[in-house]
Amino acid sequence: MTRLLDAADVTGGYGPVQVLFGLDLVVDEGEVVVVLGANGAGKTTTLRALCGMIPAKGTVTFAGESIIGKKPDDIVRRGVAHVPQGRGTFADLTVEENLRAGAYVRKDDEIPADIDRWYTTFPRLAERRDQAAGSMSGGEQQMLAIARALMSRPHLLLLDEPSLGLAPLITRELFTQLADLNRETGMTMLVVEQNANLALDIADRGYVLEAGAIVTSGTAAELKSDEAVRKAYLGY
């Protein structure tokens, strides 16, 4: 497989507070890779470091080019899209205006076609295209946040706790859609998630993060059978 993202010895944090301590992970093209960890382990900080939202040191290459120290909009232009924790939709804008905002780095004339494409993938958004994003349910806003990120035509989608605040039924529906998106389009994903069972169900590989460092990694099947992972994250 083609290596898409390669992060090595990454450190980062917030001002004087260091959160990541020599983090190493890789993502190959077409994979779904999940990062598991308890609250405070550094999962959100990992994604923020990879997409340029916080200062980071170390080596991060994307599609063979270094992106460490690059600005977030430059990293988006290179093909990395980030769906932040808490969705982060523009509450006062309509669904369609949010989607157009997701294409802000593009200059081509295929934006309307892509909007129609994601309306087909997420039919609920099509039904609410003229509705203010802030008036929709949490699940609908999460779908919108993902579709908005996809409007930049990324090669890698970073998802931070997509199940946060969603009802179990909506969470399962969302993860089914993510699996379908990967299978049908080949979209590469790096997913930070506390719902380890659902995340591993759609993942090819995974990492376990503790105190800002990777402590365990393997295929989804290997992590599911790892006794320590089962007890800590899978509940059995």
N, C-alpha and C positions, 0 to 999 in steps of 0.2 A: 504494500500500500504506500501511497505518497504521503510523506510527512507534511502536514499543513501548519501545525503550531508546535514549537519546541521551546519550552521554558526551562532554564537551568540556573540554579543557585540564585533564585529571585528573592530579594529582600524588599520590604516596604512597610509603610505604616502611616501614621498621622502625626506630623510634627515630631516630637521627641519619643513618641510611643511606637516602638517597632512591633509589628504584628506578624510579618512573614519572615521566616528564618531559613533561607536556603531552599526554597521550594523548587521541586523538579517535576514537570509533567509534560507529556506529549499528546497530541491529538492528530490522528491520521485522517486524510480526506475521506469523507463519507461516514465517519464514525459518529456514534453517540457516546460521549464519555461523561461520567457523572462524578462529582466530588461530594463525598459524604463527610459529615462532621457535626459535632455538637455546637450549640450556640457559643460564640466566642472563639471558635477554632480558627477563624480567618478565611472562611469561604467567600464571603462578600468582598473582603479585601483582595483576595486572589483575583477575582474577575475585574475589580477596579484597577488593579496593577496591570493586568494584561491589556486593558483597553485604554490606558493612559489617563485614568481619572485621578490617580494619586501618583506621587513620585515613587519610582522603583529603581532598583539596581539589579544587575545580573545580566542574563542573556535571554532575550525573547525574540525569536524569529518567526515570522509568518510568511508562508509561501517563499521561504528562502531569504527573506529580507528582514533586517533588524527593525523592530518597532519600539524597542525600549527608549523611553524619553520622548517619543513622538506625541503630538497633541491628539486628543480624542477624535477631532474631525478628520485628521490625516489618517488615523487608524481606520475610521469608518470608510474613507475613500479607498483604502487598500483592501477592504472586504471583510471587516469585522463589525458585527452589530451586537449591541448589548441591550438586553431587556432587564431593567433594574428591578431590584426587590421593591415590592409595593406598586408595581406596574408603571407609575409615572406618566400616565396619559395626560394630555392637555385637557383638563376638565371642562373648560368653557368652549372648546372647539368641538365641532361635530365629528362624527366618525370619519367622514370623508376628508375633512380638513386635517385630522390627525394623520391619516394615511399620506396625504400630500406632504405634510411636514416631514414624514419619514424619508421622503425622496429628495431632501434638500440638497444633497451632495451631487445629484444627477442633473445632467444638461440635455438628456436625450428626449425624444418625443413619444416614448413608450410608457410613460407613467400612467395614463388612463387604462392601458391594457393590463398593466400590473395590478391596478386597483381592482379591475374586474376579476382578475385571476384570484386575488385573495378574498374577494367577495364569494367566489365559487368555493374556495377552500373553507371559509368561515361564513356560512350562509346567514348566521345570526347578525353579522355585521352589515350585510346587504340590507337586511330588514330595518336596520337602525341607522342607515347612512346619514340621515339628516338630524339625528338625535345628538344632543350634547353628551360627550363621553362621560362626564361626571354624573350623569343621571342613570347610567347603566349599572347592572349588577357587577359584582366583583369578577365573576367568571367571564362576562362579556368584555370587561375592561382588560382582562389578561389576554384574551384573544386579540383584542385591538392592539395591545402593546406588542404582541408577537408579530402581527401583520404589519404594523408600522415599522418595526425593525427590518422585516423582510423587504420593505419597499426600497431599501438602499441596495438591494441585490447582493447581499453578503455571501461570502464563501464559508464563513464561520459565524454561528449564532451562539452568543453567550446568554444563558438564562439563569437569573438569580432567584432562587426559591419560587418557581412558578406556581406552586400549590399554596403559597402563603395566604391565609385568610379565606380559602375556598372550602365549600362543603365537600365531603368525600365523593359524592356522585359527580359533582362538577370537576373535581380533581381528576377522577378516572377518565372522564370525557376529554379533558385537556391533554392528558398524557397519551391517550389513544390518538388524538390529532397530531401530537408531536411525533409519535411513531410513524403515523401515515405520511407525514411531511418528509421524514427521513427516508422512508422506503420509496416514496413516489418521486421525490426530487433529488435525493442524494445529499440533502442539506446536512452539513457537518454541525454538530452541536456539542457544547461543553455546558453541562447542567449542574448547577449547585442546588442541592435539594436535601431537606430533612426527611422527607417521606422515602426512606431507602427502598422499601419494597417496590413501589411504583417506579422509582427511578431505575432500579436495577432491571426491572422487567423490560424496559425499552433500551437499555444501554448495551454497548458492546464490551466496554471496559469501565473500570472505576478506580478512584483513589480515595483513601481515607486520610483526612487532615486532622491533626491534633496539634494545638499550640503553635500553629503557623508552619508546620512541616508535614510532609507526607510520611505516614508511618506504615501504610499498607497499600498495595495496588495489585491489580489482577483483572482477569476477565470477569464479567458479571456473574458467571456461574461459579468461579473460584471464590468471589467475595461472598456469594450467598451460602457457600458451604464452609466458610471460615468461621470457626466457633466464636472467636472474639467479636467479629463483625455481627454475627447473628445475635449475640447477647446484647451488644451495645446499640445496634441500629435496627435490627429486624424483629426484635421482641420475642424470640424463641430460642 
